[in-house]
Amino acid sequence: MKKSAFLTRLSAIASPKAGLSFLLLSLLCFTSCNNDQKQIDTLFNETEVIHDAAMKDMADMNRVARELKTFMISASMTPEQSAVYTTVLDNIGKAENEMMEWMKGFKKPDEMAPSDAIQYLQDQKSKIEKNHADIKAALEAGKKLQGN
């Protein structure tokens, strides 16, 4: 008799309406978690693509910096001309140092809550976009001094 009382209570709790509510809640949670993970993966991949492009430009920037330094050693320049070259080389060094700092601090947010991971990746993506813009600007300034 005790078994049938338990089954009666269980069937009242597990009514079709309650089961449907539980199913919808589970589906909503799964969809939300899945969407968060997709957003995290997308942000991470976009950040990595920007980083890879910035690294390619940084290699070009460093090549230009070496060429400018070599030119400065042998060129006769006024102090004003030398200051222009020095400023460009300083900007190149700053952009490279910012990249090194970003790479040292960047990590995949595996241990973070989804909302924290999304915020972290948005921030990191913004930082690497700015750094890439700085690298491109320094590269272009160096090429301009070379006459390219």
C-alpha positions as CSV (number, residue, x, y, z in Angstrom):
1,M,0.0,0.0,0.0
2,K,2.8,2.4,0.8
3,K,4.1,1.8,-2.8
4,S,0.9,2.9,-4.4
5,A,0.7,6.0,-2.2
6,F,4.2,7.0,-3.3
7,L,3.2,6.4,-7.0
8,T,0.1,8.5,-6.5
9,R,2.1,11.4,-5.1
10,L,4.8,11.0,-7.8
11,S,2.2,11.1,-10.6
12,A,0.7,14.3,-9.1
13,I,4.1,15.9,-9.1
14,A,5.1,14.5,-12.5
15,S,1.9,15.6,-14.2
16,P,2.2,16.4,-17.9
17,K,2.0,20.1,-17.1
18,A,4.8,19.9,-14.6
19,G,6.8,17.7,-17.0
20,L,6.4,20.1,-19.8
21,S,7.5,23.0,-17.6
22,F,10.6,21.1,-16.6
23,L,11.3,20.3,-20.2
24,L,10.9,23.9,-21.3
25,L,13.1,25.1,-18.5
26,S,15.8,22.6,-19.3
27,L,15.6,23.5,-23.0
28,L,15.9,27.2,-22.2
29,C,18.9,26.6,-19.9
30,F,20.6,24.4,-22.5
31,T,19.9,26.9,-25.3
32,S,21.2,29.9,-23.2
33,C,24.3,28.0,-22.2
34,N,24.9,26.9,-25.7
35,N,24.4,30.5,-27.0
36,D,26.9,31.8,-24.4
37,Q,29.4,29.2,-25.4
38,K,29.0,30.0,-29.1
39,Q,29.5,33.7,-28.3
40,I,32.6,32.9,-26.3
41,D,34.0,30.7,-29.1
42,T,33.3,33.4,-31.7
43,L,34.9,36.2,-29.6
44,F,37.9,34.0,-28.9
45,N,38.4,33.1,-32.6
46,E,37.9,36.8,-33.7
47,T,40.5,37.9,-31.1
48,E,43.0,35.3,-32.3
49,V,42.5,36.3,-36.0
50,I,43.2,40.0,-35.1
51,H,46.3,38.8,-33.1
52,D,47.6,36.8,-36.0
53,A,47.2,39.7,-38.4
54,A,48.9,42.0,-35.9
55,M,51.8,39.6,-35.5
56,K,52.3,39.6,-39.3
57,D,52.3,43.4,-39.4
58,M,54.6,43.5,-36.4
59,A,57.2,41.4,-38.2
60,D,57.1,43.9,-41.1
61,M,57.2,46.8,-38.6
62,N,60.3,45.3,-37.0
63,R,62.0,44.8,-40.3
64,V,61.4,48.5,-41.1
65,A,62.7,49.5,-37.7
66,R,66.0,47.6,-38.3
67,E,66.3,49.3,-41.7
68,L,65.7,52.8,-40.2
69,K,68.3,52.2,-37.5
70,T,70.8,51.1,-40.1
71,F,70.1,54.2,-42.1
72,M,70.4,56.5,-39.1
73,I,73.9,55.2,-38.3
74,S,75.3,56.2,-41.7
75,A,73.1,59.2,-42.5
76,S,74.0,62.9,-41.9
77,M,70.9,64.4,-40.3
78,T,69.9,67.5,-38.6
79,P,68.7,67.2,-35.0
80,E,65.2,67.8,-36.3
81,Q,65.4,65.0,-38.8
82,S,66.9,62.7,-36.2
83,A,64.1,63.5,-33.8
84,V,61.5,62.4,-36.4
85,Y,63.3,59.1,-36.9
86,T,63.6,58.6,-33.1
87,T,59.9,59.3,-32.6
88,V,58.9,56.8,-35.2
89,L,61.3,54.2,-33.7
90,D,59.9,54.9,-30.2
91,N,56.4,54.4,-31.5
92,I,57.5,51.1,-33.1
93,G,59.0,50.0,-29.8
94,K,55.9,51.0,-27.8
95,A,53.6,49.0,-30.2
96,E,55.8,46.0,-29.9
97,N,56.0,46.2,-26.1
98,E,52.2,46.5,-25.9
99,M,51.8,43.3,-28.0
100,M,54.2,41.5,-25.7
101,E,52.3,42.6,-22.6
102,W,49.0,41.6,-24.2
103,M,50.2,38.2,-25.2
104,K,51.7,37.6,-21.7
105,G,48.3,38.5,-20.1
106,F,45.9,36.9,-22.6
107,K,44.4,33.5,-21.6
108,K,41.4,31.4,-22.7
109,P,38.7,32.1,-20.2
110,D,37.9,28.4,-19.4
111,E,37.5,28.9,-15.7
112,M,35.2,32.0,-15.9
113,A,31.5,32.2,-15.7
114,P,30.0,32.7,-19.2
115,S,29.1,36.4,-18.6
116,D,32.6,37.1,-17.2
117,A,34.2,35.2,-20.1
118,I,32.2,37.3,-22.7
119,Q,33.1,40.6,-21.0
120,Y,36.8,39.5,-20.7
121,L,37.0,38.5,-24.4
122,Q,35.3,41.7,-25.5
123,D,37.9,43.7,-23.5
124,Q,40.8,41.7,-24.9
125,K,39.5,42.0,-28.4
126,S,39.3,45.7,-28.0
127,K,42.9,45.9,-26.6
128,I,44.3,43.8,-29.5
129,E,42.4,45.9,-32.1
130,K,43.9,49.0,-30.6
131,N,47.4,47.4,-30.6
132,H,47.0,46.3,-34.2
133,A,46.0,49.8,-35.2
134,D,49.1,51.2,-33.4
135,I,51.3,48.6,-35.1
136,K,49.9,49.6,-38.5
137,A,50.3,53.3,-37.8
138,A,54.0,52.8,-36.7
139,L,54.7,50.6,-39.7
140,E,53.2,53.2,-42.1
141,A,55.2,56.0,-40.4
142,G,58.4,53.9,-40.8
143,K,57.6,53.2,-44.5
144,K,57.0,56.9,-45.1
145,L,60.4,57.8,-43.7
146,Q,61.9,55.2,-46.1
147,G,60.0,56.8,-49.0
148,N,57.6,53.9,-49.5
